[in-house]
Amino acid sequence: MAKKTIVDFLVELDSNSKLMEAYKKDPVGTAEQYGLSGEDLQLIKDKKWDDVAKQFDDTSKAIRVIDY
């Protein structure tokens, strides 16, 4: 099984309304259930959105970080 990255999570979050609703209620718990690494979870816990944005190497994709 392929490792799930924070990029995968944010792309899925943008297109999956159920995941988005869960994220709004419990961002870290939702990301953990999705299967993110401890390092990626820490980025969400610490709200290091600039570090998250740096993980997108394809600048043709618009990123949208949801901070609730």
MORA-V646793 format. One record per pair of residues at least 6 apart in sequence whose C-alpha atoms are under 7 Angstrom apart, sorted by the first residue. I is the first residue (numbers start at 0). J is the second residue. D is the distance in whole Angstrom. If there is no record, write none. Layout:
BEGIN
i=I j=J d=D
i=I j=J d=D
END
This chain:
BEGIN
i=3 j=34 d=6
i=3 j=35 d=6
i=4 j=35 d=6
i=5 j=35 d=7
i=5 j=39 d=6
i=6 j=54 d=7
i=6 j=55 d=7
i=12 j=18 d=6
i=12 j=19 d=5
i=21 j=29 d=6
i=22 j=29 d=5
i=23 j=67 d=6
i=27 j=40 d=6
i=27 j=43 d=6
i=27 j=44 d=6
i=30 j=40 d=7
i=31 j=40 d=7
i=42 j=51 d=7
END
